[in-house]
Amino acid sequence: MGDTMVRYGQPVMLKIDEIRHESADSKTFIFKHSLEYQIGQFIMVWLPGTDEKPFAISKYGNNFFGFTALSRGKFTKLLHTMKVGECVGVRGPFGRGFTIPDSIKSGEANGCIIGGGGGMASLVTLIEAIQQSNVLVLNGATTESQLIFADRFEKMILLTDDGSIGTKGYPTDMLEELHKKHNFSIIYTCGPEIMMLKVYEFCRKNNILCEASLE
């Protein structure tokens, strides 16, 4: 196992130890390396001669961590061609982590976690940390083939724009009804900007704490 990486300065070159296919266009890259990490933080990933991009930690343990990347632009398409044993540069972690109120930890209050598309990658370690029946998880995507982590948690509401799996529609479509039933005290979110804006506006209107991952 390697030592914890330097937070600032030059990237540390790390060997990819495992690659998992999460959906038709997303992969998780796992490193057997220690990392001082707060839930919700992100790392910078560097491909020499190409670029450096931010990615949320989507898998974490005492001696390993991983991030999930959707194949979209030049950088992530190149990343998706990489194989186990090849190396990437990593810096971090950076950013502010999520806060988990004591009332959520104890089950005295209800919460909601809303992910859209690749945004779920920023929320899965939060879901694992809470793992309470008083926290609802909404996982949405354009279509079934783009839904990530659909099987990672037992209690999760799945939604797709085209209705190919789960409920047809957007996660924000269910907020009003779910809040009336559960009276959320905090909502966490990450995903498309328009979705996060709607979540923020809903929270502001209903005086609900809101935390969003914006990296």
C-alpha positions in Angstrom: 0.0 0.0 0.0 1.2 3.5 -0.8 1.5 6.4 1.6 -1.2 9.0 1.7 -0.8 11.3 -1.2 0.4 14.9 -1.0 -2.5 17.2 -1.1 -0.8 20.1 -2.9 2.0 20.2 -5.5 2.7 17.7 -8.2 0.3 14.8 -8.8 1.2 11.4 -7.4 1.3 8.7 -10.1 -0.8 5.8 -9.0 -1.4 2.4 -10.6 -4.9 1.4 -11.6 -5.6 -1.8 -9.6 -9.2 -2.5 -10.7 -11.7 -1.2 -13.3 -15.5 -1.8 -12.9 -18.1 -1.1 -15.6 -21.0 0.7 -13.9 -23.1 1.4 -17.0 -22.9 1.6 -20.8 -20.7 4.7 -20.6 -19.2 4.8 -17.1 -16.4 3.1 -15.3 -15.0 3.1 -11.8 -11.2 3.2 -11.4 -9.9 1.7 -8.1 -6.6 2.2 -6.4 -5.1 0.2 -3.5 -3.8 3.4 -1.9 -4.7 5.2 1.3 -6.4 8.6 1.2 -7.3 11.1 3.9 -10.9 11.8 2.7 -14.0 13.5 4.0 -17.3 12.4 2.4 -18.1 14.6 -0.5 -14.6 15.7 -1.4 -13.0 15.3 -4.9 -9.6 14.6 -6.4 -7.8 15.9 -9.4 -6.9 13.3 -12.0 -4.1 14.0 -14.4 -3.4 12.2 -17.7 0.1 13.3 -18.8 0.1 15.3 -22.1 -3.7 15.6 -22.0 -5.3 17.4 -19.1 -6.3 17.3 -15.4 -10.0 17.0 -14.3 -11.9 16.8 -11.0 -13.7 13.6 -10.0 -15.7 12.7 -6.9 -14.6 9.8 -4.8 -17.2 7.1 -5.4 -15.6 4.2 -3.5 -13.6 4.4 -0.3 -12.1 2.2 2.4 -9.1 2.1 4.7 -6.6 1.1 2.0 -8.3 1.9 -1.2 -10.4 4.5 -3.1 -11.9 4.9 -6.5 -13.6 7.4 -8.8 -16.2 7.0 -11.5 -16.0 8.6 -14.9 -18.5 8.9 -17.7 -17.2 8.8 -21.2 -18.0 12.2 -22.6 -15.1 14.4 -23.9 -11.5 13.9 -25.0 -10.2 13.4 -21.5 -12.7 10.8 -20.3 -12.7 8.9 -23.6 -9.0 8.5 -23.2 -9.4 7.5 -19.6 -11.8 4.8 -20.7 -9.2 3.2 -22.9 -6.8 2.7 -20.0 -6.3 -0.8 -18.5 -5.4 -2.2 -15.1 -1.7 -1.7 -14.4 -1.5 1.7 -16.1 -1.0 4.9 -14.1 -2.7 8.2 -13.7 -1.7 11.3 -11.7 -3.8 12.1 -8.6 -3.9 15.2 -6.3 -6.1 15.8 -3.4 -8.6 15.5 -1.9 -10.0 19.0 -2.3 -13.2 20.8 -1.4 -15.6 20.7 1.5 -17.3 17.5 2.5 -20.9 16.9 3.3 -22.2 17.4 6.8 -24.5 14.9 8.5 -26.6 16.4 11.3 -26.9 14.4 14.5 -30.7 14.3 14.0 -30.1 12.4 10.8 -27.6 10.0 12.3 -29.9 9.2 15.2 -33.0 8.8 13.0 -34.9 11.6 14.7 -35.2 13.5 11.4 -35.7 12.5 7.8 -33.4 13.3 4.8 -33.3 12.8 1.1 -30.4 12.2 -1.3 -31.0 13.1 -5.0 -28.6 12.0 -7.7 -28.9 12.7 -11.5 -26.8 10.8 -14.0 -23.1 10.9 -13.1 -23.9 13.0 -10.1 -24.6 9.8 -8.2 -20.8 9.2 -8.1 -20.6 12.2 -5.7 -23.3 10.8 -3.4 -22.6 7.0 -3.0 -20.1 7.3 -0.1 -22.6 9.6 1.6 -25.3 7.0 1.2 -23.0 4.3 2.6 -22.0 6.5 5.6 -25.7 7.2 6.6 -27.4 3.9 5.7 -30.5 4.9 7.6 -34.1 4.0 6.9 -35.0 7.7 7.5 -33.0 8.8 4.4 -34.6 8.3 1.0 -32.4 7.9 -2.1 -33.5 9.0 -5.6 -31.3 7.9 -8.5 -32.2 9.3 -11.9 -30.8 9.1 -15.4 -31.9 9.6 -19.1 -32.3 5.9 -19.8 -31.7 2.6 -18.1 -28.3 2.0 -19.8 -27.0 5.3 -18.3 -28.2 4.6 -14.7 -25.2 4.0 -12.4 -25.1 2.2 -9.1 -28.7 0.9 -9.7 -27.9 -2.3 -7.8 -25.6 -0.9 -5.1 -28.2 -0.1 -2.6 -31.4 -2.1 -1.7 -33.6 0.9 -0.8 -33.4 3.3 -3.7 -36.0 4.9 -6.0 -35.0 4.7 -9.6 -36.2 7.1 -12.2 -35.5 7.5 -16.0 -36.5 10.2 -18.4 -37.9 7.6 -20.8 -39.4 5.2 -18.3 -37.1 2.4 -19.4 -36.6 1.4 -15.7 -38.2 2.6 -12.5 -40.5 5.6 -12.5 -40.8 7.8 -15.7 -39.7 11.4 -15.0 -37.2 13.4 -13.1 -36.2 13.1 -9.4 -37.5 16.6 -8.7 -41.0 15.6 -9.9 -41.4 13.5 -6.7 -40.1 16.0 -4.2 -43.4 17.7 -3.3 -45.2 14.5 -2.6 -42.3 12.9 -0.7 -41.7 15.9 1.5 -45.4 16.0 2.5 -45.0 12.4 3.6 -41.6 12.5 5.2 -41.0 16.1 6.2 -37.3 16.3 5.1 -34.9 18.3 7.3 -32.0 18.1 4.8 -31.6 17.3 1.1 -28.3 16.4 -0.6 -28.0 16.5 -4.3 -25.6 16.2 -7.3 -26.3 16.1 -11.0 -27.3 18.3 -13.9 -27.3 22.0 -13.0 -31.0 22.5 -13.8 -31.9 19.6 -11.5 -29.8 21.0 -8.6 -31.3 24.4 -9.1 -34.8 23.0 -8.8 -33.7 21.1 -5.6 -32.3 24.3 -4.2 -35.4 26.3 -5.0 -37.6 23.7 -3.4 -35.5 23.6 -0.3 -35.5 27.4 -0.1 -39.2 27.5 -0.5 -39.8 24.9 2.2 -37.0 26.0 4.6 -35.0 22.7 4.2 -31.3 22.5 4.6 -29.6 21.8 1.2 -26.1 20.6 0.4 -25.0 20.2 -3.2 -21.8 18.8 -4.8 -20.7 21.3 -7.4 -17.2 20.0 -8.5 
